[in-house]
């Protein structure tokens, strides 16, 4: 049995979307970040970095249980488990992993800072608002360029690179981004948003 420890954030939604896309059965354990449940000793014993998502698989590699944190690592693991969304060819695989790393190292952290300073900070910090607002727009331009003439981010396939990026772009209003200014991103976003598995995954936890 797969168990997903999660909350309704982009990083959590990446994994719930992936689980839905793979058609894997799983149970959900909500970790209420607002209530500080990520600091509960039982959760810290599983993930000392006190972050969601976290995945437990009772039937992991070689039939032995495994516990994984870091959403990118979980996506790679699930792609291997279900045999989908990470190309078998070496070229396609590395291209996909390249764009997954782009999401993990740049898109997620920088857009997360934009969320904080543009929407949630208790007081306005003009320098930070400009810094992360500018970086958000730069990252959207990177995606806009990459998606020129393409349906998907990597390997001409819908992959974990798309699944990882989508929930962050779904929060574009938090970043004060108008997708009309990025038509390639808008078209990509609409293709993914129409997928039933994505719609289900965005609702986890209920």
C-alpha positions, 0 to 999 in steps of 0.5 A: 500500500502507498501512503501519501503524507501531504497538504494542499501545496504545489509540492504536495499536488505534484505527487497526488497528480502523479499518483492519479495519473499512474492509477495507483491505489494510495491512502492520504494522511493530511499534514496540516502545515498551518497547525504545525503538524510537520513538526510533530515528532512522529512526522520528523522521524520520517522526514527530518526536513519537516516538509511535505510530501512524503511517500511510504510504499509497503512494497518498495524495491525488492519487495521491501518497504521504502519511505521517500521525501523530496517531491522530485525524488518521489516523482522519479520513483513513481515513474519507475513503479508505474512505468510511465511519464519518464522516457525509456530512451537515455536522451529523453530520460536525461532531457526530462530529468534536466527540466525536473531539476529546473523545477526543483532548483528554480521554478519552485523555490523562486515562485515560492518566494514570490508567493510569500512576499507578494501575497503572504508577508505580514508587511510589504518589503519592496526590495523582495517584492521586486526581486522575486517578481522579476525572477518569476517573470524571467522563469515564465519567459524561460518556459515560454521559450521552451514551449515554442512549437512544443506541446510538452516541456521535455522529450515531446511527451507528457512527463514528470517535468510537466507534472512537477511544473504545473501546480506552480503555474496553477498559482500564477495569480499569487505571483501576479502573472497574467498568462495572457502574456505567455501564450505558449505557457497558457496553451500548455497549462490548459492542456494539462488542466483538462486532464481528469487525473490532474483535476483529481490530484489537485483536490488531495487532500480533501 
